[in-house]
Amino acid sequence: MAKSKSTTPAASPSFVGGYVTDLRDVLVASALSGQHAVVLGAPGWGKTAIARSLAKSIAGDGAWTFNRLDPSTPPEAVRGAYDPAALLNGQLSRVVTGTPYDVSARVSILDEVFRANDVVFDACLDVLDRMDANPDQAAVVWSTANFVARGERVEALIDRFGLWLWLQPDTLDVAALVGAQLSSVNGLNVSGGLPDWKDVESVRQARPGDKAKHAVAELLETLALEATAQGRRPHPRRVTQWSKLVYRLGVYDTGQADFSAVPDVASRALRWAWPMPASEEAESWAQIAAGVVDAVGSAIEGALAQAVVKFREVAGISDQAQRMGRMGELGALLANAQATLKQVGDDDPRVAEASARLTEWFAAAARGEMPNGNGH
């Protein structure tokens, strides 16, 4: 189960930014866990291009399929067409090469999945819940979309995606994008390696011991209780998806089939593990997951997010006298935020870092300088 890393480039060099790493991480988590993933966001950010490149890198040449869906897509594009030669011999068989049922496919990309017509939707339901193959051996599906369609017919399709990622890049780093586009044609510089398919198979074949069962169950019981308290009631399918996600990422990270504590990389992946048909729901669910797997980190993020709004407001006052008149208000906010952080994790080094950052923001606001959304 030890990690081996592919050196194959991860994606096109024309896409740069932190969101690319998130996209890579969620698709790697999908491959390892065997849970289908859907990536959503506005056009132009490279969802499809990056997914195609990752599929080639992880699954291997000729071991992944790609289908772009739209209202005119025939069901044969997904199910396969009947073989005319076989029909002449009185036999019914489908040509499935290039479809999600292709026997050589390890990853199947369904591009613009929510644009499909109703008949193709029905075909996709079977693709996402294969009854003709071992779930651990059937191709994992990576879907992309610019939106999520609404309606009862779509609900069953939504439910079969175990991982959801909304791409919400804060800014476009034009200089880095130009440099990447003009200086290289060989791949995107994404930190960290990728698993190859031997890694994926090894992880999926692992079976937990009592320690891992207890660690995973304890984490997911807490998550289920918190989700229910927030009005999201998980059902057995969702808990199954969570279990495979957390356990298998734990195996990949530790290199062991049995482990006594869930690694951070596995627990953090739960931020993608709930259906989020609207982008606003992504942040809400991420907060629930963060509060369970990292209470201190969640408190820090909340305190900084709340503080930065007020600091920006005061920093934006051009009149120095008026700005200084608001510093007492900011001082009280600073003291309350630092006290709250100290209560939730006084011995966590991140608390000291966040407290120092708040102090820096206070001084910057007094000078009329605005902290940015990344906390600088």
Summary of the structure (lengths in Angstrom):
residues: 376
radius of gyration: 23.5
end to end distance: 39.4
largest distance: 90.6
contacts: 1152
relative contact order: 0.12
helix: 55%
strand: 8%
